[in-house]
Amino acid sequence: MKERVIIPHSPIGGGHETYGLVVAAELQRRGVETRWVSPDTELSRLYWGIARTLYIMGGGGERRIGFYDWLRQKDNGNNPLLRLGQHQLRQTLVDFEGAVVASHAHTAVKPPRGQLVLLQGDVHGGKDYASKAADIITVPIDASRAELTGFGIPPEKLAQVGFFVPPEIKNEEIIERRLEQLHSGRVHLGIFFTGALPSPHLKMVRETLLPNLAPLIKSGDIQVTIYTFTDRQVAQSFLKLGKKHGLSVACQNKNILSGNWDLRVIYGETTKDAIENSLKAVGDLNNPISILLTMIGERLGWAAGVALVPLSVVNQTNVGGNTRWGVEKGLFLPPQATIAVPEMVRGHSSSFARQIMTGRKLLNPNGAENTAAIVQDLLNRA
């Protein structure tokens, strides 16, 4: 079978890598031959390692470090290490005549004789070369579309495809069971971090949310699990906070969902680990997660059947376009910060959860299937 699609591996992994894998699996199911390639080199790995170290040294962005800003600048063309990875991809694509489906703008290279599809409207700024080079950019919601057109991307390049939902958690039974758990008054609060952690979110959880929830946790009204990317150091900071408030705590990077712990922290060595851990948890009917605070709530919440509150809403300081859209549609809580969350977990979250579960049907959750159809159409027209 002729190889027709290349999916470049994002050097930062995580959600972007997950999107690429889900789309690759769907294309293969349709009989389209795909190849997963990586632009990783020792230099590129060094680059991401330096960026991550500087991010942590800078307090997660609270203290600006000039070199870090340079590393993370949004114009991909200016960074020599990113250029190196893109050059390697171009070498791979010299004789390739299919489509490149890129799950991250950093690895989005258009083949000389083919098309470039950029997944999930992954935009890093108006000057992002990848957005201009792409033939098709898939976007999940109207807010993403508006953001891209605001950057000057022609509307005809944008295809609305919904969210990428791994098939193992597309389960209506989970949704109904989650609602039953909420109605019965059992609440398990999940707090999920992924990607680069914005420092306001960390600050909000450490200084406001967990202290406010501690009395409810100690009274047995709720249990809390924190899923975090990165390493044990970040996880331990949450455990120290829990102990400070008199909570029994557990931490490891494997399944610690059993037992009567007040606060559990599940961490992953990589963002991908954290995502996989959390997906297993929300898809496990024996694990009564009923509310999920998450930076990517739109994807996990609709997919897994949990009531969700995006951290950007809880935090109030970082309400993005997707969240504004959700608030306007009545799917997310209005920005009332941490005051609202303890009230929700006291047993007032059932109607909100019903809104979320109904609201998820407003959008098409089958982003991978629709993206595969778009790619097939591009290949057929080539």
N, C-alpha and C positions, 0 to 999 in steps of 0.2 A: 504494500500500500504506500502511495506517495506521501511523504511528510508534507503537511500543508500548513501547520501552525507551530510557531515557536512561542513559548511563554517564558520570558526572562524572570529569573529568581530575584526578588528584591533583596539587596544586601542587608536591609534592616529586618527582614522576616516579618513575623507577626501577622496582623490582619491582612496586610497586603499579600503576603505569601498564601494565606488561607484562600483569599479570593481566587488567586491564580490556580491553585490546586483544584478548587471546586469547579471552575470553568473548564480546566483541562479534563477532569473526569467526565463532565457532561459532553464535551466534544468527542472524547473517545467512545462514549456510549452511543453517540450518533455515527460512529464509524470514521471520524476525522482523525488522522494520525497527528499526534502532537509530540513536541519535544520540550523538555524543561531544561533551560540552560542557565548558567550562572556567570555573571561578570566578576565574581569574587577573585581577588588576588591578595597576596600578602599586604600590599599597600592599601587596598580598599578596606581590608579588615582592620588594618592599623588606623585608617581614617575614622571608621566608625567607633573603634575603641577610644581614640583620643576625644572624639566628639562626646561620647557618653561620659568619660572621665571629667571633661570640662563642664559638662552639664551638671554633674553631681557636685563638683567643686564650686560651681556658681549657685548653689542652693536651688537647683532645679530651675534656674532662670531668674531667680530673685536678684542675684548680683550678676550684672552683665560682664562677660569676659569677651574682650574684643576678638580674640582669636576664635573663640567658639562661635561668635556671630558670623565670622568669615566662613567657618566650616559649614554652617547651616544656612548660608545665604541662599535665597530662593532661585536665583538665576543659575540654573544648572551649568550653563556654558562657561562660567567663570572659575569653576573649581577644578583644578588640574587632576585631582584623584577621581572625581566623578567623570571627567572627560576620558580618563584612562579606561574605566569600566565600559563606558559607551563605545570607545574605540574597539575594545575587545569584542563587544557584541557586533559591531559593524563588520569585523573580520569574519565572524561566524555567519553573517548574513550575505556575504558577497555573492554566493551562487544560489541564494534562497529565493523562491518565487511564491511565497505564500503570505500569510498574515502573521504579524507579531501582535500578541495580546499581552499588553504590559499592565501589571498590577501596581506599578509604582512609577511615578514620573521620572525618578532617577534612572530607571532602566528602560525607558521608552525610546526605542530607536526604530526609525522607519526603515524597512528594507529597501534596497535600490529598486527592486521589482516586486512590489507588494504593498500591503496596507498595514497601518498601525491602528490598533484598537486600544484605547486607554480606559481601564476599568474604573467604575465607581466615581467618575468625575474627580479623580485624585489631583486636585489643583493646589499648587504651592505658591500661587501668586500670579498676577497679571502678566509678568514677564517670563513665565515658565515656558521654555521652548517646546516642551512635549505637547502642551495643549494645542499649540499652533501647528505642530507637525502631524497630529493625529487625524486620521480619516473619520473615525467615529469615537466619541467619548460617551460612555454609558453613565447615566446619572440616576440616582435612586428617587429623588423627590424634587418638587418644584423649586425649593430653595437652592438646591445645587445647580439647577438649570439657570436660575436667575443670577447666581454668582458667576457662572461661566460666561453668560452673555454680557454681564457687566464688565468682564475682562476683555470683551471684544471678540469672543469666540462666536462664529456664525451659528445661529440656531439649528441650521440643517445638519450640523455635525453632531448634534446631541440626540441620544436615544435614551428614553426613559425605560428602565428595565426592572425596577424594584430592587429588593435586597437580596444578597447572596445568602442563602440559608442552607447549611449542610444538611443533606437528606436525613441523617440519623436523628435529627431533632424536629423534623416536620411531623408532629404527632398531636392530633387534636385531643387525644386522651390526656396528654400532659396538661393542656390548657384547662380542661374541665376539672382535673384533679387539683390544679393550683387554685382554682376558684373555690373548690370545696374546702381546701385547707384554710383559705382566707375566711370563708364564712364560718368555719368552726372556731375561729379565733386563734389558730396556730400561725405564728408569723416567724419566718426565718429571713433575716435581712442579709442579702449578699451585696458586697461592695467590690466592684470589679474595676481594676485599673489595667489599661493596656496602652501600648505606644509610649511616647515620651510623656512623662508625668508632668502636667502643668503644676507648678508649685502652689497656686491658689487651691487646687483640689486637695493636695496633700495637707496643706495648712487647714483647710476646712474640716477634713476628717479628723485630724489630730486635735485641733483646738476647739472645735465646736460640735461636730456631729457625735463622735464617740462619747465625749463628756456628757452631752445632753441625753444620750441613749443609755448611759451606764446604769442609772436607777432602774430603767425598764429591763435591762439585761439581768441585773442582780435579782430582780423580783421574779424572774422566770417568764416574763411576758413575751420575750423574744430571744432568739439566738442570732448571732452575727457571724458571718464568714467573710473574710477579706481575701480576694484573689489579687495577687500582684505579679507584675512582670519583674524582671531584673533579678535580684539576688537576695540572699538571706539577710543582708544588712537592712534593706528596706523593710522586710517582713519583721525583723526583730524590733524595729522602731515602733511598730504597731503593738507588738506584744508587750513592750515596756510600758506603753501607754495603758494597755488593758490592766496590767498588774498594778499600775499606779491608782487605778480606780477600783481595785479590789476584785477584779474578774479572774476567773480561772481561764487559762489560755493554753492553746496548743499550736504548734507550728511545724510543718514539714512540707516537702514537695510531693507527697503522695496522698492517698486517701485518708483524711482524718475526719470524715463526716460522722463517724460513729462516736459515741461517748457523750457525756453531759458537760461539754465545755461551754463556757459563756461566749468566748471569743476564739475563733479559729482563723488562722492565716495559712492559706495555701499559696505557695510561691512557685514560679517557674524559673529555670535558669535562662530561658528566653521568653520573649513575648508569646511565641507560638505555644510554649508549654502552658503559659497562663491561660491562653484562650482555650486550649484543649481541655485543661482541668475544669474550667468554668462551664464549657459546653457539656462535659460529662455530668457535672453537678446539676445543671438546670434540666438536663434530659433524664435524670434519674428520679423516678417517681417516689423512691424511698427517701429522697432528700427534699425536705419541705421548704425549699426556697420559695418565697412568695413575693418578695419585693427585691428588685435588683437596682442598685445605684450604679450607673455605668457611664463611661464616656462614650460607649458605642451602643447605647441602649436601643437605638432604632433597629439594630441588627439582631442583637441577642434577645431583646425583649419580645419582639414580634415572633421571632422564631421559636422561642422556648416556652412561651406561655407563662411569663412572670410579669407581674405589675412592675413597671419600671419608672424610675425618676432619673433622668440624665443629671450627672453631677454638675453640668453647667447651669442647670436650673437651681439645684440645691445651693450652689455656690453664689449665685447672683452676679458674680463678677465676670462671667465669661459665657454670656448667652449667645450662641452662634445662630446662623441662619436656620439650620435644621431644627433647633430647639424652638426658635420663634415660631416656625411653621407648626410644630407640634402643639405649642400653647394655643395658637390661633384656632387649630382644629379641635381643641378640647381634649387632646390625647395625653398631654403632659400637664403636670401641675403648673400653675402660674408661679412666677419667681417669688416665692415666699420663704425661701431659704430653709434653714434647718428647723424652724419652728414647725413646719408642716410635717416633717418626717416622723417625729415622735407621735404626733396625733394619728398619722396613718397607721403606725404599728400598734396603736392601742386598739385597733379593731375597726377603724373607719375606712379601710382600704378596699373593701369588697366592691363597692360601686365604681371606684376608680379602676380597679382591676378589670371589671366588666367593660368599662370604656376602652381600656387598652386592648383587651382581647377582641372586642368588636372593631375597634379602630384599625387593628392590624389588617383587617380584610379590606380596608379602603385602598391599601397598597398591594401591589403584586409582589409576593415574597419570592418569586421564582426567578431571581435575577440571573442565575447561572444558565438556566434553560433559555431564557430570552437572549442573553448575550451569545450563547452558542448559535442560536438561529441567525442573529445578526452577522456573526462571523461567517457562517455557511453562506449567507446571501452575498457577502462581499467576495468570497472565494468563487462562487458561481458566476458572478458578474465580471470577475477579473479576466 
